[in-house]
Each structure stands twice: as C-alpha cells, then as structure tokens.
Amino acid sequence: MNIINRVRNLISGYKTYMAGVATILTTLVAWSTGELEFAHAVLAVILALEVMFLRAGVAKTAQGV
C-alpha cells in the first residue's frame, strides 16, 4: 500500500494532463492508420487541449491567482 500512496502523490495534479496527452497520442495513431478522419482528429485534439487548459485554469483559481 505504501507504493500505491507514493505513486498517487507523485502523479497528483498531473492526471488530467496525462489523460489529455494520451488522448492526443491515441487520436494521432487512429488518424495515421485511417481509423479516424482528419476533421474528427482535429476535434479530438482540440477537446483534449480544452480539458487541459480548463484544468490549468481551475488550478490557478484555486491558488488565488
């Protein structure tokens, strides 16, 4: 259990960014293999970026900046 708590503390605050990056990478792979059309790939990347920017804004607001 100690290892799990250390990993949780290590990635605390970065989970949303990691999910966003994973979404972008998955989208690029799907587009490059032809599973996803270009327009849908662009929308998926924009959505992932929106979520990451929203998370950054919430973090700054919570700090009182």
N, C-alpha and C positions, 0 to 999 in steps of 0.2 A: 504494500500500500504506500510505502514511503516513496517509491519510484514514481508511482502514478501521481502523487501530490506534487512531486518535483517537476514532472512534465507539465502538469496543469499550470503551475506557477510560471514555468518558462514560457508557455505559449499564451499566457493571459494577456488579452488585449490585441492579439495578433490573429485570432481565429477567423475573424471576418475577412481580413486581408488574405489569409491563406486560402480561404474558400473562393475569394474573388480571383486570385491568381490561378487556382485550379480550374475555375470556370473558363477563364480566358484560354488557358492551355488546351482544355478539352474542346473548346469551340474551334480553335485553330486546327487541331487534329481532325475534327469532324469535317471542317471545310476543306482541308487539304486532301482528304480521302473521298470527297464528293458526297458525303452523307448530309451536308448542310449547304444550302445555297448562300451566296455571298451576302445578300441582304439580311438574311436571318443571322448570319455570323456577326455582321456589324451590330445588329440589335442586341445580340447576346453579350458582346464585348462592352457595348455602351451600358447595358444594365449592370454588368459586373462592376464597371467603373463607378456608376452611380451609387451602388451599395457601399463601395469602399470610401468614396467621398462623403457619403452620409455618415458613415461610422466615424470618420475623422472629425466631422463637424460636431457630432454628439460628444465625442471625447473632449474637444476643445470647450464646448459649452459646459460640460461637467466640471472642467477645471476652472471655469470662470473667466476665460479669456475673451 
